[in-house]
Amino acid sequence: MSVATVSIGRLDGKSACHGEDFVAVEDPLEIRVGGESLTVTMRTPGNDFELAAGFLFSEAMVERHSQIRSIGRPADGNASIVEVELSVGMNVRPVVPQRNFVMTSACGLCGKSSLEALETNRCPELPVDEIRIDPAVLYALPERLRTCQVTFETTGGIHAAALFSLSGDLALLREDVGRHNAVDKLIGAALIENRVPLSGTVMLVSGRASYELVQKALMAGIPVLAAVGAPSSLAVATAERCGMTLIGFLRNGRFNVYTGTRRVIGLEESNEPATSRRFAAPNA
């Protein structure tokens, strides 16, 4: 269950009362690979198998769905554990003890045991493409995301990641109390459906665009990442280096294009400095 009911006291001006409210559930999930514990993450229950598959993919432990031999619950049916068995003889990085960690729902790089591990986790460069997207399509995406966020409408406290076509059609949407989990669920669903790489798509996230989200999108081959919030400096640098179009502050009929302006119609031929090409930043 993704929503819980809690008792609250409510104040509205001088009026006070007691009642109930709905909150997003946050529970631990342990991911085991080959019988060994890999990680424990705090997540909103639901789409747990997709979360595990997406996490393994975005961490470069698997490259395709066929490398996952099985994924399911332990024999006792514990809903807080997902067990993954990988195919024999596949060419993936081993799961070493240093990678065992606990992640909060807000955690992205918490599992990296050192700065060296982060440095070696290089994001792939996207292939050259001829993608062009109409700004009008981008303007419409936040509202389409919001209208499909069932749990957010109930709780107001959950992140979402959605995958759209270049014409703005919604393909997939996943919600979670952690923005990284929402993206892993989304990419995991696409991986299980053998839809990766996700070329010719736009991913929209409900929060800010951090390095970790850029990394996950690049691993899945997503050429355009848009966020309703701001990007970080490392997210911008990584997107620039790998050929991704990174969009921030996509809300209220405006947005900034931080990298990859060539894919946005109206900006692709501009010779102005990058700082001039961006849309004016919305007020915080």
Beta strands, then each sheet from edge to edge (+ up, - down):
strand 1: 3-12
strand 2: 15-24
strand 3: 27-33
strand 4: 36-43
strand 5: 68-72
strand 6: 81-86
strand 7: 101-103
strand 8: 159-165
strand 9: 170-176
strand 10: 201-205
strand 11: 224-227
strand 12: 245-251
strand 13: 254-259
sheet 1: 1+ 2-
sheet 2: 5+ 6- 3- 4+ 7+
sheet 3: 9+ 8- 10+ 11+ 12+ 13-
end
